[in-house]
């Protein structure tokens, strides 16, 4: 009989290897946890509000409040206008980066379907405010109550995709951003001299009214399942290039009357948020001090690498603050040294500075918790629950 040296040892090793393979296969069948781990998907993200956070809903509407033409989007990854009121990414885009997620699509986008629904949705629409009569000059915009109706509709669509229980869990576990209020002053109370609202209310009374209506919006969001909601106050309204130009600012000083409106509004908004949280017995709503975040680089632009916080990069007239940013406008060659992109909206660089305060700002900026702390706390809670 022919004998091959080492054959017995080889056969033994082959038998052992085969046994190990079969055992591993059996374990995979019996316990899926031995299989390749599937990464936990990022939490969903929902956005409500105005042009500061609109990612393109108004592209699908017959309105003048649009940013779907060049030079908008000049520095966006696609170098195309997307409907964002910026040269590049806006605040929701940058928050999505921190979440490790792709940006939530505009709710009106035909691409928001199927698995894209799991990412969340952006319901924001340029021109809107807390009040239904804010932004009437823009005609066809998605007012906040309609944004909330779309959120209900979104949840119905999501339920059909993943089932009601899974849809409810996704919404409860989501992060929500709400940015409203600035237009209620710029595009309502102060829109024209002797506006209807300014004849109806003295400014302190109007502020209280807007805040009371905002509280209703937040309670509606809670009733719709939102449990982690970032609520931004107004920025320094009197410092936007549009207002510097409109009100004939000398040497770039901010308009005192609009600054007074912001100074009345923001503290009352914070107090309202604290009161709603106390009612609910949980820190559902987080007050975001957008005023401080903007004033940091407006008051000291050089500290943040800007050459100006008064003149917009894109526009025309004094401070580049007159009219819209269009293909006929002058456009600065280096957007990274301008705080404002157009007459009202920050550049991507300024948006990144703002979001860095969302993430790590102290309580003067984010009350009661900054976003890094929220994400860590919620991750621990989810791990404990699971």
C-alpha positions in Angstrom: 0.0 0.0 0.0 1.3 3.4 -1.0 2.1 5.6 2.0 2.4 9.4 1.9 4.5 10.9 4.7 2.4 13.3 7.0 -0.9 12.2 5.5 -2.4 11.2 8.8 -1.5 14.6 10.4 -2.9 16.4 7.3 -6.1 14.5 7.5 -6.4 15.2 11.2 -6.0 18.9 10.6 -8.6 18.8 7.8 -11.1 17.1 10.0 -10.5 19.6 12.8 -10.8 22.6 10.4 -14.0 21.1 8.9 -15.4 20.6 12.4 -14.6 24.2 13.4 -16.2 25.5 10.2 -19.4 23.5 10.8 -19.5 24.7 14.5 -19.1 28.3 13.5 -21.9 27.9 10.9 -24.1 26.4 13.5 -23.4 29.2 15.9 -24.3 31.8 13.3 -27.6 30.1 12.6 -28.4 29.7 16.3 -27.3 33.2 17.4 -27.3 36.1 14.9 -25.2 38.1 17.3 -22.2 36.2 16.0 -22.8 37.5 12.6 -21.2 40.7 11.3 -22.6 43.5 13.5 -24.9 46.0 11.8 -24.0 49.6 12.8 -26.7 51.4 14.8 -28.3 53.9 12.4 -28.0 57.6 13.3 -31.0 59.0 15.1 -33.6 60.7 13.0 -33.6 64.5 12.6 -36.6 66.7 12.1 -36.4 70.5 11.2 -39.1 73.1 11.5 -38.9 76.8 10.9 -37.8 79.5 8.4 -35.1 80.4 5.9 -32.3 79.9 8.4 -33.0 76.2 8.3 -35.0 75.7 5.0 -33.1 73.1 2.9 -35.2 73.5 -0.2 -38.9 73.1 0.4 -39.6 76.5 -1.2 -38.1 75.2 -4.4 -41.4 73.4 -4.9 -43.6 76.4 -4.2 -44.7 79.5 -6.2 -43.0 82.0 -4.0 -40.4 84.7 -4.1 -38.7 83.4 -1.0 -36.4 81.0 -2.8 -32.7 80.3 -3.0 -32.6 77.8 -5.9 -30.6 79.9 -8.3 -26.8 80.8 -8.4 -24.8 82.1 -6.7 -26.6 80.3 -3.8 -24.9 77.0 -3.2 -21.6 78.2 -4.6 -19.6 76.3 -1.9 -22.1 73.4 -1.4 -20.5 70.0 -2.2 -22.4 69.9 -5.5 -21.6 73.6 -6.2 -25.3 74.1 -7.1 -28.1 76.1 -5.6 -30.2 73.7 -3.5 -32.7 76.1 -1.8 -30.5 76.7 1.2 -30.0 80.3 2.0 -26.3 80.1 2.2 -23.2 79.8 0.1 -22.8 76.2 1.4 -24.3 74.2 4.2 -26.8 75.5 6.7 -27.2 74.7 10.4 -29.3 71.5 10.0 -26.7 70.1 7.5 -23.9 70.7 10.0 -25.9 69.2 12.9 -26.5 66.1 10.7 -22.7 65.8 10.3 -22.4 65.6 14.1 -25.1 63.0 14.1 -23.2 61.0 11.6 -26.2 61.2 9.2 -27.0 62.4 5.8 -29.0 65.6 5.7 -32.7 65.3 6.2 -34.4 65.9 2.8 -37.0 68.7 2.4 -40.4 67.2 3.0 -41.7 68.3 -0.4 -38.7 66.6 -2.2 -39.9 63.7 -4.5 -36.8 61.9 -3.3 -38.1 61.6 0.3 -39.4 58.1 0.1 -38.7 54.6 1.2 -35.7 54.2 3.5 -34.9 58.0 3.2 -37.9 58.5 5.6 -35.8 56.9 8.3 -33.3 59.8 8.2 -36.1 62.3 9.1 -37.4 65.3 7.2 -37.0 69.0 6.9 -40.3 70.9 7.0 -38.9 74.4 7.2 -40.0 77.1 4.8 -38.4 80.5 4.2 -40.5 83.4 5.2 -42.6 81.8 7.9 -43.0 82.8 11.6 -44.8 81.8 14.7 -47.9 83.8 13.6 -50.0 82.8 10.6 -49.9 86.4 9.1 -46.1 86.6 9.1 -44.6 86.6 5.7 -47.8 87.3 3.8 -45.8 89.1 1.1 -44.2 85.8 0.1 -47.7 84.2 -0.6 -47.2 80.5 -0.9 -45.0 79.3 2.0 -45.4 76.5 4.4 -46.7 78.2 7.6 -45.9 76.5 10.9 -49.3 74.9 11.3 -49.0 73.3 7.9 -45.5 72.1 8.8 -47.0 70.3 11.8 -49.7 68.8 9.5 -47.0 67.6 7.2 -45.3 66.0 10.3 -48.4 64.0 11.0 -48.6 63.0 7.4 -44.9 62.0 7.5 -45.6 59.7 10.5 -48.4 58.0 8.6 -46.0 57.4 5.7 -43.4 56.1 8.1 -45.9 53.8 9.8 -46.8 52.2 6.5 -43.1 51.6 5.9 -42.0 50.2 9.3 -45.2 49.7 11.3 -46.8 52.0 13.9 -44.7 50.9 16.9 -41.4 51.3 15.1 -42.5 54.7 13.7 -43.4 56.0 17.1 -40.0 54.8 18.5 -38.2 56.6 15.7 -40.0 59.9 16.4 -39.6 59.7 20.2 -35.9 59.0 19.7 -35.4 61.8 17.1 -33.7 65.1 17.5 -35.8 68.1 16.5 -34.8 71.6 15.6 -37.2 74.6 15.6 -36.1 78.0 14.4 -38.9 80.6 14.4 -39.5 84.1 15.6 -37.2 86.4 13.7 -39.7 86.9 10.8 -42.5 87.8 13.2 -40.5 91.0 13.7 -38.7 91.6 10.4 -41.5 90.5 8.1 -44.5 91.4 10.3 -44.3 93.9 13.1 -41.6 96.1 11.5 -42.3 95.2 7.8 -43.8 98.6 7.1 -44.4 101.7 9.2 -47.6 101.5 11.1 -48.1 97.8 10.2 -51.3 96.1 11.3 -49.6 94.3 14.2 -47.8 97.5 15.4 -51.1 99.3 15.5 -52.7 96.4 17.4 -49.9 95.8 19.9 -47.3 97.9 21.7 -44.0 96.0 21.3 -43.9 94.4 24.8 -47.5 93.1 24.4 -46.6 91.8 20.9 -43.6 89.9 22.3 -45.8 88.3 24.9 -48.3 87.3 22.2 -45.7 85.8 19.9 -44.2 83.8 22.8 -47.6 82.5 23.9 -48.4 81.3 20.4 -44.9 79.7 20.2 -45.8 77.8 23.4 -48.8 76.3 21.6 -46.5 75.1 18.7 -44.1 73.4 21.2 -47.0 71.6 23.0 -48.2 70.4 19.6 -44.8 69.0 18.8 -44.8 67.2 22.1 -48.2 65.8 21.4 -46.9 64.5 18.0 -44.1 62.6 19.8 -41.2 64.9 19.9 -39.1 64.4 23.0 -35.7 66.2 22.3 -36.3 69.7 20.8 -33.8 72.4 20.2 -35.6 75.8 20.2 -33.6 78.8 18.9 -34.3 82.3 19.9 -34.0 85.2 17.5 -30.6 86.5 16.4 -29.5 90.1 16.7 -32.2 91.4 14.3 -30.9 94.9 14.0 -27.4 93.7 12.8 -28.3 92.0 9.6 -26.9 93.8 6.5 -30.5 94.3 5.2 -31.4 96.3 8.3 -28.2 98.2 8.2 -29.0 99.3 4.7 -32.7 99.8 5.2 -32.3 101.9 8.3 -29.4 103.9 7.1 -26.9 102.7 9.6 -23.7 104.8 10.0 -20.5 102.9 10.5 -22.4 99.6 10.8 -24.1 100.1 14.1 -27.0 97.8 14.7 -30.5 99.2 14.7 -31.5 100.0 18.3 -35.3 99.3 17.9 -34.9 95.9 16.4 -32.2 95.0 19.0 -34.8 96.1 21.7 -37.3 93.7 20.2 -34.8 90.8 20.4 -33.8 91.8 23.9 -37.5 91.6 25.0 -38.3 88.4 23.1 -35.4 86.1 23.9 -35.6 86.1 27.7 -39.3 85.6 27.6 -38.8 82.6 25.2 -36.4 81.0 27.6 -38.8 81.5 30.5 -41.6 80.0 28.5 -39.5 76.9 27.6 -38.6 76.4 31.3 -42.3 76.6 32.1 -43.3 74.1 29.5 -40.6 71.7 30.6 -41.8 72.1 34.2 -45.4 71.2 33.1 -44.1 68.1 31.3 -41.7 67.1 34.1 -38.8 66.6 31.7 -36.2 68.7 29.8 -37.9 68.1 26.4 -37.2 71.6 25.1 -33.7 73.1 25.0 -33.3 76.9 24.7 -30.7 77.9 22.1 -29.3 81.4 22.6 -28.9 82.3 18.9 -28.5 86.0 19.9 -25.3 85.3 21.8 -24.0 82.9 19.2 -24.3 85.5 16.4 -23.2 88.5 18.5 -19.9 86.8 19.4 -18.7 87.1 15.8 -20.6 90.3 14.9 -19.1 92.2 17.8 -15.5 90.8 17.3 -15.3 89.4 13.7 -11.5 89.3 13.7 -11.5 86.8 16.6 -13.3 84.4 14.3 -11.3 85.0 11.1 -13.8 87.4 9.5 -12.8 90.7 7.9 -16.4 92.0 8.3 -19.6 91.2 10.0 -21.5 94.1 8.5 -21.1 93.7 4.8 -22.7 90.7 3.1 -20.7 88.6 0.7 -23.4 88.6 -2.0 -25.7 91.6 -2.7 -25.7 95.2 -3.8 -26.1 98.6 -2.3 -24.9 99.7 1.2 -23.6 96.8 3.1 -24.6 94.6 0.1 -27.9 94.6 2.0 -30.3 95.8 -0.7 -32.5 93.2 -2.4 -31.8 89.6 -3.1 -28.6 87.8 -3.9 -28.7 87.1 -7.6 -26.5 86.3 -10.5 -26.2 90.1 -11.1 -25.0 90.7 -7.5 -21.4 91.3 -6.5 -20.0 88.2 -4.8 -16.9 88.3 -2.6 -14.1 86.0 -3.7 -13.4 84.5 -0.3 -16.6 83.5 1.6 -14.6 82.3 4.6 -13.8 85.9 5.7 -17.5 87.1 5.6 -19.9 86.4 8.5 -23.0 87.1 6.3 -23.6 85.5 2.9 -26.6 87.6 1.8 -28.6 90.3 3.4 -30.0 88.1 6.2 -28.2 84.7 6.3 -24.8 83.6 7.6 -22.1 82.0 5.5 -21.3 78.3 6.0 -18.3 79.3 8.1 -20.5 81.3 10.4 -23.0 78.4 10.6 -20.2 76.1 11.6 -19.3 78.5 14.5 -22.9 78.6 15.5 -23.2 74.8 15.6 -20.0 74.5 17.5 -21.8 76.4 20.3 -24.8 74.1 19.9 -22.4 71.2 20.6 -20.2 72.5 23.4 -21.6 75.9 24.6 -22.2 76.5 28.3 -25.6 77.1 29.8 -25.6 80.8 28.7 -25.8 79.4 25.1 -27.6 76.1 25.6 -30.1 75.7 28.5 -30.2 73.3 30.2 -27.9 71.1 28.2 -25.7 71.5 25.1 -26.1 69.0 22.2 -22.9 67.0 23.0 -24.3 66.3 26.5 -27.8 65.5 25.1 -26.3 63.0 22.7 -24.2 61.3 25.4 -27.1 61.2 27.9 -29.6 59.8 25.3 -27.0 57.2 24.1 -26.6 55.9 27.7 -30.4 55.8 28.2 -30.9 53.9 24.9 -28.2 51.4 25.9 -29.8 50.9 29.3 -33.3 50.5 27.7 -32.0 48.0 25.2 
